[in-house]
């Protein structure tokens, strides 16, 4: 059984997730800021990080990638359509917000090109391509433990914005309805911001999904 720990980080309070197994191996998902805090948490709990997974490449989800990657010497995974966001502040949106640091990382170690089951170290999960918020947004589904980490595609009674480069409302809603709401009603949805939710709750309560 996997344990999920949530860390809202940075000025936008982006959720970084640490998914750990019973042997204290862990995956880091979207280390967006406060790299030293993430590193300290991993060391405090004596975890063994095996990889960094990114749901997409917007600056608030990738700001601490290199700091954490270099500390633990672990690989970074991102969808192939998002690969330039790691290295280009114009592509990741950090140039849009004066006063915030420009985000520029090294290239990803591995690019996600296909949907399907993936094994990284002792972890097994499914990768779903869920574009709309960005062209290469992905969701990581851990079916045995009935949860999914969805980035900024779907929120608790909200949906991801589509006014950034690569955003598309019709595609976003299609991703939500065809990829996320088809998960079991009991799945826990962990979003990029805010509190967890479930497909059933969003089908009943999300005003952005009515009438689609």
C-alpha positions in Angstrom: 0.0 0.0 0.0 1.3 3.5 -0.9 1.1 6.5 1.4 0.5 9.9 -0.1 1.9 13.1 1.6 0.9 16.5 0.4 3.1 19.6 0.6 1.6 23.0 -0.7 4.7 24.9 -1.8 5.6 28.4 -2.9 3.6 31.6 -3.4 0.9 29.8 -5.4 0.7 26.9 -2.9 1.2 24.2 -5.5 0.8 20.7 -4.2 3.9 18.6 -4.2 3.2 14.9 -3.5 5.4 12.3 -2.0 4.2 8.8 -2.7 6.0 6.2 -0.6 5.8 2.4 -0.3 6.2 0.2 2.8 10.0 0.1 2.3 10.2 3.9 2.4 11.0 4.2 -1.3 9.3 7.2 -2.8 8.3 9.2 -5.9 8.3 13.0 -5.9 5.5 14.6 -8.0 5.7 18.2 -8.9 8.4 19.7 -6.6 7.3 23.3 -7.5 9.2 25.4 -4.9 10.9 25.2 -1.6 13.4 22.6 -2.6 15.2 22.6 0.8 11.9 21.8 2.6 11.3 18.9 0.3 14.8 17.6 0.8 14.5 18.0 4.6 11.2 16.1 4.7 12.7 13.2 2.7 15.7 13.0 5.0 13.7 13.4 8.2 11.5 10.5 7.3 14.5 8.5 6.0 12.9 8.0 2.5 14.7 6.7 -0.6 13.6 8.8 -3.6 13.7 7.0 -6.9 12.3 9.6 -9.4 10.7 12.9 -9.9 7.4 12.8 -11.9 5.9 16.0 -13.4 2.3 16.4 -14.3 3.2 19.3 -16.6 5.8 22.0 -17.0 4.3 25.3 -15.6 6.8 27.1 -13.4 4.9 26.6 -10.2 5.2 22.8 -10.7 8.9 22.6 -11.6 10.7 25.3 -9.6 12.6 23.0 -7.3 13.3 20.2 -9.8 17.0 20.6 -10.2 17.6 21.3 -6.5 15.9 18.0 -5.6 17.2 16.0 -8.6 20.8 17.0 -7.8 20.6 16.3 -4.1 19.4 12.8 -4.6 20.7 12.0 -8.1 17.4 10.8 -9.4 15.8 11.1 -12.9 13.1 13.4 -14.0 10.1 12.4 -16.1 7.9 14.7 -18.1 5.6 14.3 -21.2 7.4 14.9 -24.5 5.2 17.8 -25.4 6.3 19.6 -22.2 10.1 19.0 -22.5 11.0 22.6 -23.4 9.2 24.0 -20.3 12.0 22.8 -18.1 14.7 24.8 -19.8 12.8 27.8 -21.2 11.3 30.4 -18.8 9.1 31.7 -21.6 7.6 28.2 -22.1 7.0 27.5 -18.4 5.4 30.9 -17.8 7.8 32.2 -15.2 8.4 35.3 -17.3 4.7 36.3 -16.9 5.0 37.2 -13.2 7.4 40.1 -12.4 8.9 39.6 -9.0 9.0 35.9 -9.1 12.3 34.1 -10.1 12.7 32.8 -13.6 12.6 29.0 -13.6 15.2 27.3 -15.7 16.1 23.6 -15.2 18.2 21.1 -17.0 16.5 18.8 -19.5 14.4 15.9 -18.4 16.1 12.5 -18.1 13.1 10.7 -19.6 10.2 11.7 -21.8 6.8 10.1 -21.5 5.6 9.3 -25.0 2.8 6.8 -24.5 -0.1 6.1 -22.2 -0.1 2.9 -20.2 1.4 1.1 -17.3 4.8 2.2 -16.2 7.3 0.7 -13.7 9.8 2.9 -12.0 11.8 1.1 -9.3 9.3 -0.7 -7.1 6.4 1.5 -8.2 3.7 0.6 -10.8 1.2 3.1 -12.1 -0.6 4.2 -15.2 0.2 7.3 -17.2 -2.8 9.0 -18.9 -2.3 11.9 -21.3 -4.8 14.5 -20.1 -4.2 17.7 -22.2 -6.2 20.9 -22.0 -4.5 22.9 -19.3 -1.4 22.3 -21.3 -0.6 20.2 -24.3 1.4 17.6 -22.4 -0.4 17.4 -19.1 -0.5 13.9 -17.7 -2.2 12.1 -14.8 -0.6 9.3 -12.8 -3.0 6.6 -11.7 -2.2 4.2 -8.9 -5.1 1.8 -9.5 -4.3 -0.7 -6.7 -4.5 2.0 -4.1 -7.4 3.8 -5.9 -5.9 7.3 -6.3 -4.8 9.6 -9.1 -2.5 12.6 -9.2 -3.9 14.9 -11.9 -2.0 18.2 -11.8 -4.0 21.2 -12.9 -6.5 19.3 -15.0 -9.2 19.0 -12.4 -9.7 20.6 -8.9 -12.2 20.2 -6.1 -15.2 21.9 -7.7 -13.0 23.6 -10.3 -11.0 22.9 -13.5 -7.7 24.0 -14.8 -7.3 27.4 -16.6 -7.0 27.3 -20.3 -5.8 30.9 -21.1 -2.1 30.0 -21.0 -0.2 28.8 -24.1 -1.4 25.4 -25.1 -4.6 25.6 -23.2 -7.9 24.5 -24.7 -11.2 24.4 -22.9 -12.8 21.8 -25.1 -9.8 19.5 -24.9 -9.6 20.0 -21.1 -13.3 19.0 -20.6 -12.8 16.0 -22.8 -9.8 14.9 -20.8 -11.8 15.3 -17.6 -14.9 13.4 -18.8 -13.1 10.7 -20.7 -10.1 10.0 -18.6 -10.7 11.2 -15.0 -14.4 10.9 -14.3 -14.3 7.3 -15.7 -12.1 6.3 -12.8 -14.0 4.5 -10.1 -16.3 6.7 -7.9 -14.1 5.8 -4.9 -10.8 7.0 -6.4 -9.1 9.9 -4.6 -8.2 12.7 -7.0 -5.1 14.7 -5.9 -5.0 18.0 -7.7 -2.2 20.5 -8.3 -3.8 23.0 -5.9 -6.3 22.7 -3.1 -7.9 19.7 -1.4 -8.5 16.2 -2.7 -11.8 15.1 -4.3 -13.4 12.2 -6.0 -14.9 11.6 -9.5 -18.4 11.2 -7.9 -18.1 14.5 -6.0 -17.1 16.4 -9.1 -19.8 14.9 -11.2 -22.3 16.0 -8.6 -20.9 19.3 -7.5 -18.5 20.8 -10.1 -20.2 23.8 -11.8 -17.7 23.8 -14.6 -18.8 20.3 -15.7 -22.5 20.8 -15.9 -24.0 20.6 -19.4 -20.9 19.1 -21.1 
